[in-house]
Amino acid sequence: MSDDWRDDLVRTVRDLVHEAVPGVDEEAKWKKASNPDGVPTFSRSGLICTVETYKDKVKVTFAKGASVPDPTSVFNASLDAGTRRAVDLFGPDDLRADDFVAVVKAAAALNEA
């Protein structure tokens, strides 16, 4: 990752996931030459979400997003996928913290059911 708005946004997303699910397991997976830091993944009784950085956005993909209640329309990507849903953030102002935390909590609760 380069040191720009995306790094700050990834840190904010991480903080919000930890706020939503205290004690959540975070690890970096899928390390490769083009992404030596890997992909941050968050789990609790199963995968909750991943955070990937692209040239123009930060993408948060929820493993079971299609089953997560989303009354405030946080999900804006992968809406036609069978199981997953994602949030594409094109800048720091795209992240609605309270709504995002609610979706993370609901996603974690699915793994506990």
ROLOKE-555762 format. One record per residue (C-alpha): residue in three letters; x, y, z. Coordinates in steps of 0.5 Angstrom, whole numbers, padded with zeros to 4 digits, always signed. Layout:
ALAXYZ ...
end
This chain:
MET+0000+0000+0000 SER+0002+0007-0001 ASP+0002+0012+0004 ASP-0004+0016+0002 TRP-0012+0017+0003 ARG-0013+0009+0002 ASP-0008+0008+0008 ASP-0012+0012+0013 LEU-0018+0009+0010 VAL-0016+0002+0011 ARG-0014+0004+0018 THR-0020+0007+0020 VAL-0024+0001+0017 ARG-0020-0003+0021 ASP-0021+0001+0028 LEU-0029+0001+0026 VAL-0029-0007+0025 HIS-0025-0008+0032 GLU-0030-0003+0035 ALA-0036-0007+0032 VAL-0033-0014+0034 PRO-0029-0013+0040 GLY-0024-0019+0040 VAL-0024-0020+0033 ASP-0019-0024+0029 GLU-0015-0020+0024 GLU-0010-0023+0020 ALA-0006-0022+0013 LYS-0008-0027+0008 TRP-0006-0028+0001 LYS+0001-0025+0001 LYS+0004-0024-0006 ALA+0010-0020-0010 SER+0005-0015-0012 ASN+0002-0014-0005 PRO+0007-0016+0000 ASP+0003-0014+0006 GLY-0003-0019+0004 VAL-0010-0017+0005 PRO-0013-0016+0012 THR-0018-0021+0014 PHE-0023-0021+0020 SER-0026-0027+0023 ARG-0030-0029+0029 SER-0033-0036+0028 GLY-0032-0035+0021 LEU-0030-0030+0016 ILE-0033-0023+0017 CYS-0030-0019+0011 THR-0023-0017+0008 VAL-0020-0010+0006 GLU-0017-0009-0001 THR-0014-0003-0003 TYR-0014-0001-0011 LYS-0011+0005-0015 ASP-0018+0008-0014 LYS-0021+0005-0008 VAL-0022+0001-0002 LYS-0026-0005-0002 VAL-0029-0008+0004 THR-0032-0015+0002 PHE-0037-0019+0007 ALA-0037-0026+0006 LYS-0044-0027+0007 GLY-0046-0020+0005 ALA-0052-0022+0002 SER-0055-0025+0008 VAL-0053-0019+0012 PRO-0059-0014+0013 ASP-0057-0007+0010 PRO-0063-0002+0011 THR-0058+0004+0010 SER-0055+0001+0004 VAL-0048+0001+0006 PHE-0047-0004+0000 ASN-0046-0001-0006 ALA-0042-0007-0010 SER-0042-0014-0012 LEU-0050-0013-0011 ASP-0051-0019-0016 ALA-0047-0024-0013 GLY-0050-0030-0010 THR-0047-0030-0003 ARG-0042-0024-0002 ARG-0043-0016-0002 ALA-0038-0011-0002 VAL-0037-0003+0000 ASP-0033+0001-0005 LEU-0030+0007-0002 PHE-0027+0012-0007 GLY-0025+0017-0001 PRO-0026+0018+0006 ASP-0032+0022+0006 ASP-0035+0015+0003 LEU-0035+0012+0010 ARG-0041+0013+0014 ALA-0038+0010+0020 ASP-0045+0009+0024 ASP-0048+0005+0019 PHE-0042+0001+0017 VAL-0041-0001+0024 ALA-0048-0004+0024 VAL-0047-0008+0018 VAL-0040-0011+0021 LYS-0044-0013+0027 ALA-0050-0016+0023 ALA-0045-0020+0019 ALA-0041-0022+0025 ALA-0048-0024+0028 LEU-0049-0029+0022 ASN-0043-0033+0024 GLU-0045-0034+0031 ALA-0052-0036+0029 
end
